[in-house]
């Protein structure tokens, strides 16, 4: 690019005015010494995204610039390949002051042109976070989806955000003091600092000038600064609170922790009834278009009912803003620009904080106040020193509150509730109550530093550094207290806070809002800490619980040692530092960490106020004083109920040594045997130690910690309510005589409650594959799924519950209700269908317009009109559906611990998809636990079973379809749920990912994923017009866009998740109507027509064959291979030709078995349909689960089935078909064991096959 020369140079550049680039360029040219040979012409530009429509926000100017000397600046706009403009500025010399000035102008530029202002405010609408406006004299709170869009822009349902921990920085002050300007500067500096372009001297090296300018020109969201139009001189700029990302690009990954800063730009105080510019332009839009764009992003809207905020002027609104922003912010930036009113300004920020400080608690945040002297008229460089400025600003009379009625009232009220040592006597006492730290910072006026623009940049950088440091300190404090809030948790906290402040004047409790009372243990020490929390919260005597905790933790350590050591080891060495299978671990250090975690994370202060009120501050790290729920304070340190002591550790160590010797020796002697005890002996001795405290165990239960070993997440709940992990079931139970891979427990090893019928726990066989059924959402079209399930079940006709053909069933919306019915009820499919028709008819035949209008055949139409007018938010009431679900599932039956009510446990896992936090967070509600609960923002589990999801509640949560049914709110937790169709209306991919989380340890393969759709319709699904009128458009649009589940299925087939399992995926989703006959999800009167349509569809030859193939596959997958059988024999007896195995081959012996009950009628019926078992080897290049088996595969039949079948029919033996798999060591060829059914020419792999021998051996070793 030429920088100089005697001739004119033509430079053409294209820019997007909507990205604020023309503003940057124009102010730069205005400031720069442009030669006289300069001309500019405007040419309207048509947007490529809207061909044929003229867009005045796009221009193409043509410039002729004559460069006269080397120091002449240049301006070039370059259009990148992605369509974004980039502004390049530079000089022939090394002086970078022009770049600093460009930064300054980019920050403080005030737009004067009305149309441009309208465009800027139009773009800024999406940044609105929340606002309050008076509606007929009643204040109404509106919350928008801004937080979710900033933190989870890909709408992953917060699946990508578990390791993002945001900090809020709130900018407050009077209208017109430059808050938005400061936010804009902080955002630009975030991007610049991320790039590392500024040197230590806050200058830009010449080689970095172009990159620096590109950053300034890059499109990014930032506030609209004050209008430069003289007619807007007294008007506020923005309305409500806007939220912005801090300008840095964070890695959106669950691998590394990120700490984004979010800037909240609050509307100015004391603006009175003046209409902000943003509202003035929005009013024009509403008048011209009818509906504002902002309504599309509405997340939550409700009237404020707390009388504190229901004032006719803005004082109530400003009080709400103060309390909410103070509660959630780590940093408060107070902006002022008038030294003459400084004392009043300081008083106003203290009043602001005083109105909020007692209205939130248990939030570990070092509230930092930064007072910014922003572009004041009197330029004084000495005020750049923060301490000098702080001395000027905070030098008041000894009692600043004397000049303010609000502060006087606060101090008087505060002191009346404190003991004398905690009262406010001086300003420093008041400051300490309101903030942990106060910092002052000076930003000069641009006109005072025109000749030294780097001075302005340096002060902006100084302010940014102060903000970053304060945010970092707050994050470190929360990290120490195990209370860092990631995006999913913060989404929930924010909605709870909005709801709380809208309704109540009491203090908002972060501990309860973040559900810190519902911990998620992820390791051994976490489980011990959770056990301590549960044990010490019981009403039993302190000495008893001290003894119980020591003894049970010691026993759990012994259990750990027996599981991790192959031989008996000296217990004293183990306790000091045990070298187990998973490496070294000091058990003493583990116990110390767990106890201190309990102290720091869960323990509540035991201080009592006069009258018996408890101190409600926790965790300990947030405790700076005692405080009761009604705001009474007292000075004093945290007083723990239990304190870690060497005595407690000594007792735990002593019991560990005692128990270890008792379990591994016959007489408890010091002499160590060379082998571990037999399982039956270990079980008897372990139970004897556990049951010493059976009365106390009756009061201690957990759904997240196995109390019998304190090492794992429990998965099996007994009728008494105690939950056990798989290992404890196998160690404390007895192997079932009726089923493979099953155990029975005739009593609880903790509370000693016995069952009349032993509790049966059936597990997926270790070497078997996984069978999955998924059911799409679709409202009344769920009748389509039930009809096909009935036909499939009738074809198989084995007389077992249909759920027993699957290990996991996942459903969404109406599919979720069916999934729960299949997995959790023992009703027949005929009865389920009848109940479904009843639910649908009762729910959708009564729109919210009322019975009279419904009988007049205009109920549905009038309901939509009422929705448009805001009289109702949904078409239907969920009460009829709720009544039906309670009647069907039972009112008190918990989904996870259903055995407490039903006295038996289902072996099939069931999960339903829903969404929480106003649709921001995808969520799974399930009947099972994942073995690892870490990194599970999408998984719902309550530790307290009394707060767990009931089955009927899970059904309502998954089916609360936006626009049609209201959200379901669970009273015990306060959480609201909406339809899971927002994220997974076809839950196939969700189920596949869930499979890997439930069975991660042995690499379980997929046998089949059968996806049932609710019918495919050719007619395009359109978003109802009522949605656009009534607000909440984004969430409703997402829901309606996901109604086409066939499209979602096709997208899943193209995804990475499905790449290696294509041959195992099956889909049944019939075309159900013609172009003219659209069946909506609420057309209950068309269910019979749908059922007839599906029955006709299933009579088509190609679908008959497909259903028969699926039936044969499900029956084949009832068989599996179990290595290590006692009937292992030489391979010479297993093949027709008698081929012997060559020496030196890797081999694994075992038997083919069946999941059905031994000697049952069902098993005998199944065996009568089996023609033969076969074996084959696949070529190396065959992808075992992504390709069908080759048609020319060479099969070898396994012998002996006929005689074995006769013996099984006569009840003389169990099914055991012996076989030895052999292959060259390291070979990657896959082996296939298959079964051929009657009336089928296909040989279908049994469960878990094809598989390589190495994989089987690896899984066999991992089981031991």
C-alpha positions, 0 to 999 in steps of 0.5 A: 500500500503506498504511503506517500507519493506525488500523485493522487491515489484512489483508495476504495473501501467497503464498510458496514455502518451497522458495525459502527465502522463509519463512526470510527472512520468519520471521527478519525478523518475529522481529527486527521490532517486530510489533504485538500485533494479529498472527495467523498460520494455516497452510494447506497448499498444493497445487503447481500443477505436481503437481495433487492432491498435497499439498506441505508446502513450500508454505503460505499464511499469513493475517496481520492487522497493525495499523500503529500508527506511521510507523516500523512495518516492513511485510512483503509477499509478492507472487506474480509472473506467472511463479509466483515469489514476491517479498519486499517490505520497507520503512519509512515513514521513511528508515532502511534498517538493517532492510534490512541486518539482513534481508540479514544474517539471509538469509545467516547463518540456521540452519534448525532444523526437520528437514523443512525441512533435509531439503528444503534439502539435497535441493535442494542435491544438484544443486550437488554437483560431486565427492566421494570415498567409501570403497567396501569400503575403496577410495576412489571418485571421483564427478564430477557434471555440475554444471560443465556445468549451471552454464556451459551450462544450455541444454545447447547442447553448449558452442556458447553458451560459447566466450566465457565464461572462468570463474575458480574460487574455493575456500572451505576450512577446518575444519568449522563455521567458516562457509564455506557462510555466506560463499559464500551472502553472496558469491552474494547480493552478486553479485546485489546488486552487479549491480543497482547498488542499493547506494550508495557508503556501502553503504546502500540508498536508500529508492526502491530498498528494494523492489528490494533485498528482491526480490533477497534473495527471488529464488530462487537456488542457494546452500549450506545453512548449518549446522543450528541443531538442537542434535542436529546440533551436531557434525555437518558440513554438506555432503559433497564439493565443491559448486559455485555461480555467483557470483550475477551474470547473465552474457550468454550470447553468443559476441559479448562475453567474460564472466568468471563466478566459480564458488565451490567450497564444500569439505567441512570438514577434520578432520571425521573419520568424522562423517556430514554432514547432507547425507548423513544426509538423503540416506541417508533418501531412499535408504532410502525411494526406493531410488535417490538423485536425485544419481545422475541427474547422475553424469558420471564415476565410478572408483576412485582408483588412486594409492596417495597417496590410498588411506588408510582415513581422510580424510587421503587424501581431503582431500589429493585435494581440496587438490591438485585445488582448488589446481590449478584455483583462482585464489583460495583463501579459508581460513576460520577463527573461533577466534583461540586456534587461529589459529597452528594454522589458519595452519599447516593452510592452509600444509600444505594448499597445500604438499601441492598446489603441486608437483602442477600446473604451467603454469597462468598463475594468480596464486594468491591466498590470502584468510584470513577471520576469520569471526565470531570471538567477540572483536569488534575493529573495528581488525581490519577493516584488512587489514594490521593483521589480516595482521600479527597472523595472519602474525607467527610464529616466523621458521620456521613450518614447525618446528611441523609435520611435514608442512611440515618434510618439504615444506621439506626436500624442496623445498630438496633440489631447488633451488639455494641461491638458490631455497631456503626460509629464512624464512616469506616464502620459504615464502609466496612458493612457495605463493601469489603474494599473501596477503590477510586479511579480517575478518567480524564476528559478527552479534551484535556489530553488531546495532545497525549491520548495515551494518557487517556488509554493508560487510565482506562487500562488502570480501571480495567486492571482494578476491575479484573483484580477485584473479580479475581479476588472474588472468584478465589474466595468462592473457590476456597469455599467450594462455592464457585457458580458455573453458568448452569448454576448461575442461570438457576440462581438468577431466576430464583433471585428475580423471583425472590426480589419480585415477591419478597422483602426478605434476604435472598439466600445464595446457599439455598438458591444454589442448592448447596444443600444438595451437593454432588460428590465426585470422589472419595473425600466428597462422599465422606464429607457428604456423609458427615453433613448427613450424620451431624444434621441428625438429632442424635447425641453428639458423642454417639454421632462422633463415634458413628462417623469414626467407625463408619469412615474407618469401615469404608476405608477397610472396604476400599483397601479390600477392593484395591489390594490383591493381597493383605497388607499391614493396615498401619502402612495402608493408613499412612500411604497405601499403594493400591491399584489406582496408585498411592493414597494417604487415607489419613490425608483423605480423612483430613481433607473430607472433614475440612471440606465438611467444615468449610462447605456444609457446616452451619454456624452454631451461634444462637441469638437471644430468643433462640434464633440461629445464625444462618450464615454458611459456608464458613468462608462467607462468615464475617459476622453472625446474622439471623434470617430477619437481619439481626447481626452480632460480632463473632467468628464462625462457631462450628458444631463439629471441629476437626481434631487429632483425637477424631483422626486418632479414633478413625485410625484406631478403628481402621486397624481394628476392623481391617484385622477383624475382616481379614483374620479369623481371630483379629490377631496381628498376624497377617494371612496371605490372602483376602477373606472369602466374600461370605466371611467379609460380608458377615463381619462387615454387616455386623459392624454396620448394624451396631448403629441401626437406629441411627441409620434409620435417620440417615439416607442419601441418593448420591452417596453409598453409605455402606462404603462412602466411595460410589454413587448409589444406584439401587434403592431398597424399600427402606430407602437406603441406596447401595452402589453396585459393588456393595450390592454384589458384596453384601447381597447374594447371587440370584438363583433365578437370573443371570447377573442378578443379586438379592438382598433380603435385608438392609445391611444398615438399618436391618430392615428385612423384606418379605420378598428379597429385593432383586437387583438385576444388572446389565451383564458385564459383557452384554451390549446395550439396548436402547429405546427412544420415543419422540415428542408429539402431543396426541401423536404419541398414539402412533408410538403406542400402536407400534409398540403394541404390534411389536410386542404382539409379534414377539409374544414372549409374555415378559414386560416390553421394557425387559427388551431394553436397558435404557428408555429415553423419551421426550414430552409425550414420548417421556410420558410413554417411557415412564409408563413402560419403565415404571408401571406394570400395566399392559400396552392396551391399558397404557393406550387407554390411559393415554387417550384419556389424558389427551382428551381431558387435557386438550378438550378444555382450552383456557377460554372456558367451558362455555366458549368451548361448547360453543365450538370457539374455545380454541380460537378465543383462547388464542385471542386471550393469549394475544391480549395477555389474559393467559399465557398458554392454550391449556391448563395442565390440571387435567393432565396432572390428575390423570398422571397422579392417578396412573403413577401414584402420588408419592412414588419417587422416580429414583427410589420407586422400590420404596412404594412398589417394593421392587426395582425395575432393571431398565433405566428410564430418562426423560428430557426436560429444560430448566431455567426458563429453557436455558438448561437442558436437563435429564430426569432419570430412574438411575444414577450415573456412576460419575456425577462430575460435569453433569449440569444436565443431570437432575438428582436430589440427595434428599429423597423427600425432594426427589422427582415423583414419577408424575412430576417427571411426566409433567416436567418433560411435557410442559410444552411452551405455548400449550401448557404452563411450566411445571414448578416443583414446590420442594425445590422451586425449580420450573421445567418446560418441555424437553423438545426445546433440545431433544424432541428426538432424543436418540443422540441424547440416549447414545451419549447417556449410554456412554455415561452410564456404562463407561467402565467396560466400553459397552457396545450398542446392540440396538437403538430403536427410535420411535417417531410420532409420525412424519407430516409433509406439511410445514410446521409454522409458529402460531401467530399468537406467539409473536404477539404474546412475547416469549417468541424465542423459546416457543419458536425453538419448540415449534422448530423441533416438532419435525423429529424426522429432520432431527433424526436425519441430522443425528445420522449425519453427526459424529455421534452416529458415525460408528453405530450406523448399523445398529440404528433403527427408526420407525416413523410413518407418514401419517397424513396428506398435505391438506390434513395437518394433525397438531399436537393437541388435535385429540379428536383425531387420535382414532384416525391416527391409530387406523392410519398407523395400522394400515401403514404397518400392513405395507410389506416393507414395514412388515419386514422391518418390524419382523427384523426388529423383533428378531433382533430384540429376541437375539439380544436376550442372549449374551456371552459370559467368559470364565465359565466352569463348563469351558471345554476344548474347541475341538468339540465346538465346531462341525469339522472338529478343527483344533486351536493352534498353540500360542493363540490368545483364547477366552472360554465362556458360555452363551447365556440368556437374560430371561429367568432360568427355567421359565416359560418365557425362556422355553418359548424363546428357545423353541424359536431358536434354530441354531447358534453360529460363529464367524470371523470378520475381516479386518476392514469391516467396521463392526457397528457401522456396517451390516454383516457381509452376506457371504460371511462363512458361518460355523454352527455350534453343536449341542443345542438340541440336547441342551434345549430338551434338558432345559425344557425338562428343568434339568439345567440352565442355558449354557452353550460353551465356546472358546474364542481364539485369535492371534495375539494383537489381532483386530479381527472381530468375532461374531456369535449369532443366533438364527430364529425360525421363519428368518434366514438371517443370522443375528449377532447376540448381545455384545457382538461383533467384538474383538478378542482383545476387547473381551479380554480387556473387559474381563480383566477390568471386572476383576 
